[in-house]
Amino acid sequence: MFKKNSNNIILGREQDFSEFNKDNNNPKLENDINNIDKDKNYSEQYEEGDVFVQKTIDNNNLIYIENKHEFNQENILTNLKSPFVSPIYNLLKDKNIILKEYKNMSGVYLLHNNVNGKQYIGSGFDLSKRLATYYFPSRLTDNRYISNSIFKYGHGNFSVVILSIVGNTNLSKKIDLINEEQIYINLYKPILNLNPTAGSSLGFKHSEESKKLISEFRTGKSLSEKTKKRLSELFSGELNPFWSKTHSSSTLEKMSKSKLGFFNPMYNKEKSKEFIDNMYKDKKGSNNPMFGKTKSEETLIKLRKKVYVYNEETKELLNCYPSMKHSVKDLHIANETINKYIDTNKLYKGMFFYSSPWNKGIK
């Protein structure tokens, strides 16, 4: 039933693969890809792709649904209509193998639902990076058939088969990959493919008219409470992709600049009277959101800002104040002034101010 090639990659049952290479000319496909630069290497579509793949390998945030259906390889084999160039992988159990084995390799893959037998044909300029997208919940809310199916049945109920390797990403051309994918779509006629025509959204932009229609269609619609709860659970605590991470200073600067001037959502817009009244309304007493509530000791420790004061000449610690309030009261220096000079290595009235014990910080 099987044979191995020189690279020890398992191949499927022998049959004449040339039959479905014929008559696959697709005028629409040719028209769709006329604007693609046939000699261009499209590896730039995956910015920082290797980091993305490694994050996926390390990520345990998988949608897991208990598999109550016995894995039947023979059943899957009967649904494979062509030779294939990989073992039959499980989308859950073999995640790391899949992402490592096909790094920098362009090709076509098949996703097979082990429960209902429905299939999806896709392609990736870098298979490792393409398949990595199926492991993030945020990617599974795009309402595609294959995404909804994984979301419903879980990764463990899907098999993955690499049908064809087009070549190395440095040598492959996008047009060759799309043509290869179309061949398999014509053969398998996969139910989970939204579009029977192979293609890529790479570089595609919606027209202003389409954007308006999409916006109008989504207006007033929201995710169900069940879906919201599910997504919340998938992104909570350590499962959140940004867990224990912080933005770099350069990223924070870019985020800040992206909201300045014309880019600000409120640019040239007038605030409503209700909005202005709410901004300036009295927040004291019962109007304060924290009225009647007490902060935990842990929260108070975080809010309190210690102030370490050092002498200019001797660099000795003059005093350590438990909070900014205490330093203001004792030194008779305005809160704004201390905030201005703290952690700057700049002198004010012969003193250095720091928010933590000095450690070779004074120059």
Contacts in CASP RR format, 6 or more apart in sequence:
PFRMAT RR
TARGET T0000
AUTHOR 0000-0000-0000
METHOD contacts of the structure
MODEL  1
MFKKNSNNIILGREQDFSEFNKDNNNPKLENDINNIDKDKNYSEQYEEGD
VFVQKTIDNNNLIYIENKHEFNQENILTNLKSPFVSPIYNLLKDKNIILK
EYKNMSGVYLLHNNVNGKQYIGSGFDLSKRLATYYFPSRLTDNRYISNSI
FKYGHGNFSVVILSIVGNTNLSKKIDLINEEQIYINLYKPILNLNPTAGS
SLGFKHSEESKKLISEFRTGKSLSEKTKKRLSELFSGELNPFWSKTHSSS
TLEKMSKSKLGFFNPMYNKEKSKEFIDNMYKDKKGSNNPMFGKTKSEETL
IKLRKKVYVYNEETKELLNCYPSMKHSVKDLHIANETINKYIDTNKLYKG
MFFYSSPWNKGIK
1 12 0 8 1.000
1 13 0 8 1.000
1 77 0 8 1.000
2 10 0 8 1.000
2 11 0 8 1.000
2 12 0 8 1.000
2 13 0 8 1.000
3 11 0 8 1.000
3 12 0 8 1.000
3 14 0 8 1.000
4 10 0 8 1.000
4 11 0 8 1.000
5 11 0 8 1.000
5 85 0 8 1.000
9 85 0 8 1.000
9 86 0 8 1.000
10 84 0 8 1.000
10 85 0 8 1.000
10 86 0 8 1.000
10 87 0 8 1.000
11 83 0 8 1.000
11 84 0 8 1.000
11 85 0 8 1.000
12 77 0 8 1.000
12 80 0 8 1.000
12 83 0 8 1.000
12 84 0 8 1.000
13 77 0 8 1.000
13 80 0 8 1.000
13 83 0 8 1.000
14 83 0 8 1.000
15 82 0 8 1.000
15 83 0 8 1.000
17 82 0 8 1.000
17 83 0 8 1.000
20 82 0 8 1.000
20 183 0 8 1.000
20 186 0 8 1.000
20 187 0 8 1.000
21 183 0 8 1.000
24 179 0 8 1.000
24 182 0 8 1.000
24 183 0 8 1.000
24 186 0 8 1.000
26 182 0 8 1.000
26 197 0 8 1.000
28 197 0 8 1.000
29 178 0 8 1.000
29 179 0 8 1.000
29 182 0 8 1.000
29 197 0 8 1.000
29 198 0 8 1.000
29 199 0 8 1.000
32 197 0 8 1.000
32 199 0 8 1.000
33 174 0 8 1.000
33 175 0 8 1.000
33 178 0 8 1.000
33 199 0 8 1.000
36 174 0 8 1.000
36 175 0 8 1.000
38 173 0 8 1.000
38 174 0 8 1.000
38 175 0 8 1.000
39 173 0 8 1.000
40 173 0 8 1.000
40 174 0 8 1.000
41 169 0 8 1.000
41 170 0 8 1.000
42 125 0 8 1.000
42 174 0 8 1.000
42 202 0 8 1.000
43 125 0 8 1.000
43 126 0 8 1.000
43 169 0 8 1.000
43 170 0 8 1.000
45 125 0 8 1.000
45 202 0 8 1.000
46 52 0 8 1.000
46 125 0 8 1.000
46 126 0 8 1.000
46 129 0 8 1.000
49 126 0 8 1.000
49 129 0 8 1.000
52 129 0 8 1.000
52 132 0 8 1.000
53 99 0 8 1.000
53 103 0 8 1.000
53 128 0 8 1.000
53 129 0 8 1.000
53 132 0 8 1.000
55 241 0 8 1.000
56 95 0 8 1.000
56 99 0 8 1.000
56 132 0 8 1.000
56 135 0 8 1.000
56 136 0 8 1.000
57 95 0 8 1.000
57 96 0 8 1.000
57 99 0 8 1.000
57 100 0 8 1.000
59 135 0 8 1.000
59 136 0 8 1.000
59 241 0 8 1.000
60 239 0 8 1.000
61 135 0 8 1.000
61 136 0 8 1.000
61 137 0 8 1.000
61 234 0 8 1.000
61 235 0 8 1.000
61 239 0 8 1.000
61 241 0 8 1.000
62 92 0 8 1.000
62 95 0 8 1.000
62 135 0 8 1.000
62 154 0 8 1.000
62 155 0 8 1.000
63 137 0 8 1.000
63 140 0 8 1.000
63 150 0 8 1.000
63 151 0 8 1.000
63 154 0 8 1.000
63 155 0 8 1.000
63 234 0 8 1.000
64 92 0 8 1.000
64 154 0 8 1.000
64 155 0 8 1.000
64 156 0 8 1.000
65 152 0 8 1.000
65 153 0 8 1.000
65 154 0 8 1.000
65 156 0 8 1.000
65 157 0 8 1.000
67 114 0 8 1.000
67 156 0 8 1.000
67 157 0 8 1.000
69 114 0 8 1.000
69 115 0 8 1.000
69 157 0 8 1.000
71 90 0 8 1.000
71 114 0 8 1.000
72 114 0 8 1.000
73 88 0 8 1.000
76 88 0 8 1.000
76 112 0 8 1.000
76 114 0 8 1.000
76 159 0 8 1.000
76 161 0 8 1.000
77 88 0 8 1.000
79 112 0 8 1.000
79 117 0 8 1.000
79 119 0 8 1.000
80 110 0 8 1.000
80 161 0 8 1.000
81 187 0 8 1.000
81 188 0 8 1.000
82 163 0 8 1.000
82 184 0 8 1.000
82 187 0 8 1.000
84 110 0 8 1.000
84 161 0 8 1.000
84 162 0 8 1.000
84 163 0 8 1.000
84 164 0 8 1.000
85 162 0 8 1.000
85 163 0 8 1.000
85 164 0 8 1.000
85 165 0 8 1.000
86 101 0 8 1.000
86 160 0 8 1.000
86 161 0 8 1.000
86 162 0 8 1.000
88 159 0 8 1.000
88 160 0 8 1.000
88 161 0 8 1.000
89 97 0 8 1.000
89 98 0 8 1.000
89 159 0 8 1.000
89 160 0 8 1.000
89 161 0 8 1.000
90 156 0 8 1.000
90 158 0 8 1.000
90 159 0 8 1.000
90 160 0 8 1.000
91 98 0 8 1.000
91 111 0 8 1.000
91 134 0 8 1.000
91 150 0 8 1.000
91 155 0 8 1.000
91 156 0 8 1.000
91 158 0 8 1.000
91 159 0 8 1.000
91 160 0 8 1.000
92 154 0 8 1.000
92 155 0 8 1.000
92 156 0 8 1.000
92 158 0 8 1.000
93 156 0 8 1.000
94 160 0 8 1.000
95 135 0 8 1.000
95 155 0 8 1.000
98 128 0 8 1.000
98 131 0 8 1.000
98 160 0 8 1.000
99 128 0 8 1.000
99 131 0 8 1.000
99 132 0 8 1.000
100 128 0 8 1.000
101 128 0 8 1.000
102 126 0 8 1.000
102 127 0 8 1.000
102 128 0 8 1.000
102 131 0 8 1.000
102 162 0 8 1.000
103 126 0 8 1.000
103 127 0 8 1.000
103 128 0 8 1.000
104 126 0 8 1.000
104 128 0 8 1.000
104 168 0 8 1.000
104 169 0 8 1.000
104 170 0 8 1.000
105 126 0 8 1.000
105 127 0 8 1.000
105 128 0 8 1.000
105 165 0 8 1.000
105 167 0 8 1.000
105 168 0 8 1.000
105 169 0 8 1.000
106 123 0 8 1.000
106 124 0 8 1.000
106 125 0 8 1.000
106 126 0 8 1.000
106 127 0 8 1.000
106 165 0 8 1.000
106 166 0 8 1.000
106 167 0 8 1.000
106 168 0 8 1.000
106 169 0 8 1.000
106 172 0 8 1.000
106 177 0 8 1.000
107 123 0 8 1.000
107 124 0 8 1.000
107 127 0 8 1.000
107 162 0 8 1.000
107 163 0 8 1.000
107 164 0 8 1.000
107 165 0 8 1.000
107 166 0 8 1.000
107 167 0 8 1.000
107 172 0 8 1.000
107 177 0 8 1.000
107 180 0 8 1.000
108 121 0 8 1.000
108 122 0 8 1.000
108 123 0 8 1.000
108 124 0 8 1.000
108 162 0 8 1.000
108 163 0 8 1.000
108 164 0 8 1.000
108 166 0 8 1.000
108 177 0 8 1.000
108 180 0 8 1.000
108 181 0 8 1.000
108 184 0 8 1.000
109 121 0 8 1.000
109 122 0 8 1.000
109 123 0 8 1.000
109 124 0 8 1.000
109 127 0 8 1.000
109 130 0 8 1.000
109 131 0 8 1.000
109 160 0 8 1.000
109 161 0 8 1.000
109 162 0 8 1.000
109 163 0 8 1.000
110 119 0 8 1.000
110 120 0 8 1.000
110 121 0 8 1.000
110 122 0 8 1.000
110 160 0 8 1.000
110 161 0 8 1.000
110 163 0 8 1.000
110 184 0 8 1.000
110 188 0 8 1.000
110 190 0 8 1.000
111 119 0 8 1.000
111 120 0 8 1.000
111 122 0 8 1.000
111 134 0 8 1.000
111 146 0 8 1.000
111 158 0 8 1.000
111 159 0 8 1.000
111 160 0 8 1.000
111 192 0 8 1.000
112 118 0 8 1.000
112 119 0 8 1.000
112 158 0 8 1.000
112 159 0 8 1.000
112 160 0 8 1.000
112 161 0 8 1.000
113 119 0 8 1.000
113 149 0 8 1.000
113 153 0 8 1.000
113 157 0 8 1.000
113 158 0 8 1.000
113 192 0 8 1.000
114 156 0 8 1.000
114 157 0 8 1.000
114 158 0 8 1.000
114 159 0 8 1.000
115 153 0 8 1.000
115 157 0 8 1.000
118 149 0 8 1.000
118 190 0 8 1.000
118 191 0 8 1.000
118 192 0 8 1.000
119 188 0 8 1.000
119 190 0 8 1.000
119 191 0 8 1.000
119 192 0 8 1.000
120 145 0 8 1.000
120 146 0 8 1.000
120 149 0 8 1.000
120 190 0 8 1.000
120 192 0 8 1.000
120 193 0 8 1.000
121 163 0 8 1.000
121 181 0 8 1.000
121 184 0 8 1.000
121 185 0 8 1.000
121 188 0 8 1.000
121 190 0 8 1.000
121 193 0 8 1.000
122 130 0 8 1.000
122 181 0 8 1.000
122 193 0 8 1.000
122 198 0 8 1.000
123 130 0 8 1.000
123 177 0 8 1.000
123 178 0 8 1.000
123 180 0 8 1.000
123 181 0 8 1.000
123 198 0 8 1.000
124 130 0 8 1.000
124 177 0 8 1.000
125 169 0 8 1.000
125 172 0 8 1.000
125 174 0 8 1.000
125 177 0 8 1.000
126 169 0 8 1.000
127 162 0 8 1.000
131 160 0 8 1.000
133 139 0 8 1.000
134 140 0 8 1.000
134 150 0 8 1.000
134 155 0 8 1.000
135 155 0 8 1.000
136 241 0 8 1.000
137 231 0 8 1.000
137 234 0 8 1.000
137 235 0 8 1.000
138 241 0 8 1.000
139 147 0 8 1.000
140 147 0 8 1.000
140 148 0 8 1.000
140 150 0 8 1.000
140 151 0 8 1.000
141 147 0 8 1.000
141 151 0 8 1.000
141 223 0 8 1.000
141 227 0 8 1.000
141 231 0 8 1.000
144 194 0 8 1.000
145 191 0 8 1.000
145 192 0 8 1.000
145 193 0 8 1.000
145 194 0 8 1.000
146 192 0 8 1.000
146 193 0 8 1.000
149 158 0 8 1.000
149 192 0 8 1.000
150 158 0 8 1.000
163 184 0 8 1.000
164 180 0 8 1.000
164 184 0 8 1.000
166 172 0 8 1.000
166 176 0 8 1.000
166 177 0 8 1.000
166 180 0 8 1.000
174 200 0 8 1.000
174 202 0 8 1.000
178 198 0 8 1.000
178 199 0 8 1.000
178 200 0 8 1.000
179 198 0 8 1.000
181 198 0 8 1.000
181 199 0 8 1.000
182 197 0 8 1.000
182 198 0 8 1.000
182 199 0 8 1.000
185 193 0 8 1.000
185 196 0 8 1.000
185 197 0 8 1.000
185 198 0 8 1.000
189 196 0 8 1.000
206 214 0 8 1.000
223 231 0 8 1.000
233 239 0 8 1.000
235 241 0 8 1.000
237 243 0 8 1.000
238 244 0 8 1.000
247 255 0 8 1.000
257 263 0 8 1.000
259 265 0 8 1.000
261 267 0 8 1.000
271 279 0 8 1.000
281 287 0 8 1.000
283 289 0 8 1.000
285 291 0 8 1.000
295 303 0 8 1.000
304 322 0 8 1.000
304 323 0 8 1.000
305 323 0 8 1.000
305 324 0 8 1.000
305 355 0 8 1.000
306 320 0 8 1.000
306 321 0 8 1.000
306 322 0 8 1.000
306 323 0 8 1.000
306 355 0 8 1.000
306 356 0 8 1.000
307 320 0 8 1.000
307 321 0 8 1.000
307 323 0 8 1.000
307 324 0 8 1.000
307 326 0 8 1.000
307 327 0 8 1.000
307 338 0 8 1.000
307 342 0 8 1.000
307 353 0 8 1.000
307 354 0 8 1.000
307 355 0 8 1.000
308 317 0 8 1.000
308 319 0 8 1.000
308 320 0 8 1.000
308 321 0 8 1.000
308 353 0 8 1.000
308 354 0 8 1.000
308 355 0 8 1.000
308 356 0 8 1.000
308 357 0 8 1.000
308 358 0 8 1.000
309 317 0 8 1.000
309 318 0 8 1.000
309 319 0 8 1.000
309 320 0 8 1.000
309 321 0 8 1.000
309 327 0 8 1.000
309 331 0 8 1.000
309 351 0 8 1.000
309 352 0 8 1.000
309 353 0 8 1.000
310 316 0 8 1.000
310 317 0 8 1.000
310 318 0 8 1.000
310 351 0 8 1.000
310 352 0 8 1.000
310 354 0 8 1.000
310 358 0 8 1.000
310 362 0 8 1.000
311 317 0 8 1.000
311 318 0 8 1.000
311 350 0 8 1.000
311 351 0 8 1.000
311 352 0 8 1.000
312 347 0 8 1.000
312 350 0 8 1.000
312 351 0 8 1.000
312 352 0 8 1.000
315 358 0 8 1.000
315 362 0 8 1.000
317 357 0 8 1.000
317 358 0 8 1.000
318 351 0 8 1.000
319 327 0 8 1.000
319 330 0 8 1.000
321 327 0 8 1.000
321 330 0 8 1.000
324 335 0 8 1.000
324 338 0 8 1.000
324 339 0 8 1.000
327 333 0 8 1.000
327 338 0 8 1.000
328 334 0 8 1.000
328 335 0 8 1.000
328 338 0 8 1.000
331 338 0 8 1.000
333 348 0 8 1.000
333 349 0 8 1.000
337 348 0 8 1.000
338 353 0 8 1.000
341 347 0 8 1.000
341 348 0 8 1.000
341 352 0 8 1.000
341 353 0 8 1.000
342 353 0 8 1.000
342 354 0 8 1.000
342 355 0 8 1.000
343 353 0 8 1.000
343 354 0 8 1.000
343 355 0 8 1.000
344 353 0 8 1.000
345 352 0 8 1.000
345 361 0 8 1.000
345 362 0 8 1.000
345 363 0 8 1.000
346 352 0 8 1.000
352 358 0 8 1.000
352 362 0 8 1.000
354 361 0 8 1.000
END
